[in-house]
Amino acid sequence: MAGRWIETWEPEDATFWREKGERVARRNLWFSVLSEHIGFSIWTLWSVMVLFMGPEYGIDPAGKFFLISTATLVGALVRVPYTFAVARFGGRNWTVFSAVSLLVPTLAAFWVMEPGTSYATFVAVAALTGIGGGNFASSMTNINAFFPLRKKGWALGLNAGGGNIGVPVVQLVGLLVIGTLGASHPRIVLGVYIPLIVLAAVCAALYMDNLRPVKNDTGAALEAVRDPHTWIMAALYIGTFGSFIGYSFAFGLVLQTQFGRTPLQAASLTFIGPLLGSLIRPVGGRLADRYGGARITLATFAAMAAATGVVIHASGNASLPVFLTGFTALFVLTGLGNGSTYKMIPGIFHAKALARGLDAEAAAAHGRRLSGAAMGLIGAVGALGGLAINLAFRQSFQATGTGTAAFWSFLAFYGVCFTLTWAVYLRRPAPVPTRAQLGYAEV
């Protein structure tokens, strides 16, 4: 695919950034957000479709949890190849292709979404929507290359937050359809997204750029895989993003199954948590830019554990108002943690390069090189946390009829993440650059 290629890109050069770089980077950011936003909507499409699937579909709650788990799994797996596709094909070119490809699962769902369709067919179509999850990895890798280290927390947070908002938006579309026409018209939701997908692809083709200096680096990928910090950050991202996407998929089903909400009642509540979590993600990145990602992440996991305790209490006592309060707090906190953990990734690799004696320019290049390679893997592993959450809910509801047991397991994991963050990055932190070197962007 022919496209616009930028041959030289030096975002750490203050003059270059001021005169040219910032304007170009921001333009690419906005249209990256649009494409990623639609990708998230398609990825989480079945969190809405299951609300339309009444008794006439013949699928029990466990079967519905398996449907959304299938979409989560595929979305996690495709993040790895999507990460490397940016360097192979160019950020602009890949964004166009990945946006157009969203037509496949959307049109497939439009075709099969009716009673009488076999469960196997629904599973296959739900799996196709997983490609929307890959858009996040390619988009984040692309935008990471456009911005200087001191701006990455804000830029990556805004890019991811704008994409994450695709989750509550598709749920709001589902609410509008159910509220006005009832739960028998799921194809209207799908019809809304077909022209939006085309719009995202056209805008990417017209307004985005490819960066020639961004190349796949097998050595960087292997080095990132061998680096223990990659796997530590992947575990922390399971706790933040894995929780966000897992709860986003499952929230409506939990309300229907445990609290007996109708499709309309569930849809009227489902979007609130993902919306707040998406909107606050850039704030998490901004706070990490200013105070350090590890400090914000540590505080976030402590608060997530407390909110989970509230949810466990409400679940055991069947108190819907308290449950909603605790669950909404969890969504907000996952959004903060998403921003702070992703900010930590480039900071960690930059700090290690400076500790090895590289000068500021070489350390910045090294940090971009390794963080770009690590982000796809970390994003993929983090998304698998969403799969774990939905499988935990499925097992909990099958065994006990409530989600309480699943929430206890989530609480234990947040405790592990809190301990890991403190032990590795705060108790005995790795050597870090000065605030001046990082432009106030500490690990």
Disulfide bonds with the S-S distance in Angstrom:
none
